Amino acid sequence: MEKTKKIKLFVGLSYLTLVIIFLFLFFSKFSLQEITSYDFIKENRLYFLELKNSNLFLISIIFLVLTILWCFPLLGFGSPIALIGGFIFDKWIGTLLVVSGLSIGAAFLYMFGNYFLKDLIREKFLDKFQNLELKFKKSEFIYLLIYRFIGGVPWQLSCLLPTLFNVKVSNFFYATFIGIIPQIFLAVSIGAGLEKIIEENAELPGVTDIIFSPDIYIPIIAFFILVLLTIFLRKLFYKN
């Protein structure tokens, strides 16, 4: 127990240290006023577009690695990186890169939790999720896939909870990869829509112009439909 507390403290401090270092380096180069200005966003859009057009493969690999690191060890969640992926790479390539990166990062986080935090996770969450044990034993991959698709658990915790059921790393990876595609695709589509709006407007458009753009409101409506569907499925899945 003492060991898990030390590991938890070490992980927390390491994460906090990395975030502070990143923020210090970032804001030493850019001011808050700069990064929130429309001109800054528009100029950097052109910068990333030129980079992508000059060497798509290299930029894709760099983005993939950064996405993995964002998920583990930085413990980031999917929405911000999905929006950025859509903004830089458009819908299809962006979805592939974000889903791949998050799935690999999630698998690393699962392996880390399975090795270092298993006792702590069992102590905190076994009673609450014990009813899922029989489901996972019945068909590990299928229930992992449903579990990933319906969500309802914070991303970082959702990567750690399967340690309760000793699932295979390969099943965890593939179920994550397939299960998160719908929501990631919609988030990436919104990012791609924002990029298109910025491309077409020299000045910052109004909020209503952004929201009522088909590239924005269609994926947002689809996202809300997906949320309602997952809420319904969640009640069935977590039912005793």
N, C-alpha and C positions, 0 to 999 in steps of 0.2 A: 504493500500500500504506500509506504514511504517512497518507494522507487517511482511509482506512477505519479505521485505528487511532484517529485523533482522533475520528471520528464515533462509534465504539464506546464510547470513553471518555466522550464527551459524553452519549450516550444513557444509559449506566450511571449517571453522576453525576446526571443529571436525574431518573431514576427513583428513585434513592436519596433525593434531596432532596425529591421529592414525597411519598414514603412517610413520611419523617421529619416533614414538615410536617403531614401528615394525622394521624399518631399523636400528635403534640404537641397539636394542636387537639382531637382526640378525648379524650385522657386528661386534658386540662385541664378538660374538662367532666364526664367520668365517671371514677370510680375502677374499678380492676380488680375489686374486690369487688362493686361495683354491677352491672357488665355480666355477671358470672357468676352473679348471683342469679336465682332463678326469678321472684320478684316483679318484677324489672326487665324480664325478657322478657315476662311476662304483661301488665304495664302498657303496654309499648311495642307489643305486639300490638294492644291496644285503640286506641292512638294511631294506628297505621297503618291500622287498620280504619275508624276515623272519617274519616281523610283520604281513603281510597279511596272510601268511600261518599259523601263530600261532593263530590268532583271526580275521578272515575275517569280522565277523559281527561288532565287536567293531571298527575296522579300517574304515569300510564302514560308520558307523554312524558318526565318527569323521570327516571324509572327507566330508560327506554330510553337516554337521553343518558348517564346514569351507567354503564350497562352498556357502552356504546361506549368511554367513557373508561377503564373498568376493563380493557378489552381493549387499547386503544391510546389514550394512551401508557403506561398503568400496567402493561401486560404481565401482567394477571391471567389466571387460567384459569377454566374454566366452572363447576366444581362449587359453589364458595361462592355465586356470583351466582345459580345455578339454585336452590339451596336457599332463598335469600332471596326470589327471585321467586315460588316456590311458596308460601312462608310468607305473603307479602303479597297475592298476586293469585289464588291457587288454581291448579289444574293447567293449564287451557286458556289463559287470558290470560297467565299466567306463562310458559308454554312459548313462546307467540308473541313476547312481549317479549324474553325471554332469547335465543332463537334469532336474532331480528332484530338485537338489539344486538351479540351476539357475531359475527354474520356481517358486519355493517358494520365493526365494530372490526377484525376479522381482515382484511377487504379493505383498510382503511387501513394496517394493519401490513404486508401484502403489498406494497402500492404503495411504502411507505417503504423496505422491504427491497430491492425491485426497483430503486429509484433510488439508494439510498445504500450498500447492503451487498452488492450482487450479487457483486462480485469476491471479497469475503471469504467468502461462502457457497460459491461455486464452489471456492475454494481448500480449504475445510475439508470439504466434503461431496460434491463431484462424483464422486469415485472410489467412494464408498460407495453412492451412489444412481444411478449412471450407467445401470444396467440398467433403470431406470424410464423413461428417455428415450424409447425406442422405443414403450413402452406409451402414454405421453402423446401422442406424435405420431400414434399410430394412432387414438385417440379421446379427445381432451383432456377433454371434460366427463365422460364415463363413468368414466374412470380417476381423475379428480379426485374424483368422487362416491364411488367405492370407497375412495380414499385417506382422505377425510374420515370415512367411516363406520367403517372399521376402526381408525383411530387408531394407537396404538402409539408415537407420537412426542410429546414434550412439546408442549403447545398452542402456545406461542410459536414454537418451531422449526418446527412443522407449517405455520404461516402463512408462514414464510420459505422453506422448501425448494422450493416450486413456482417460485421465481424461477430455479431451475436450468433449468426447461423453458419459460420465457417464455410461461406460460399467460395467457389473456385475463382481465382483471379481472372481467368479467361472468360468465365460466365459473367463476372462483374463488368469487365471491360466491354464485351459485346452488347450486353443488356443496356449499359449506360450509353454506348454509341448509338444504338437504335432508338432507345427510349427517349433521349433528349432531342432528337432531330426536329419534331414538330415545333416545340417552343423556341428552340434556337433559330430555326429557319424564319419564324415570324419576327423575332427580335432582329435578326440580320437584315430582313427585308425592310424593317423600319429604318435601320442605319443606312441602307442603300437608298431609301427614299429621301432621307435627309441630305445625303450627298447630291442627289439629283436636284433637289430644291436649291441648294447652295450654288450648284453649277448654273442654274437657270436665272438666278437673281443676283444682280450686282449689289443691291441693298438688302438689309435684313427684312424678310417678309413678315407680315403680321402673324400672330398666333393662329387666327382663323384660317389664313391662307395655307399655313403649314398643315393644320389638322384636317382641312377639307381637300387636301391633295390626295388623289387616288393612291399614290405610292405610300401614303401614311395611313389614311383611314381604313383602307381595305385590310392590311395586316393587323391593325389595332382591333378591328371588329372580329377578325378571325382569332386573334389572341384571346379576346373576352369569351368567345364561344368555346375555345379550348379550355379556358379556366373553368367555365361552368361544367363542361363535360368531366374534367378531372375532379372537380368537387364532388360530383355525383359518384364517380367511380371510386373516389377515396373513401366515401362512406361505406361502400360495399367491401372494399379491400381490407379496411381496418376494423370491420365489424367482427365481433367475437364469434 
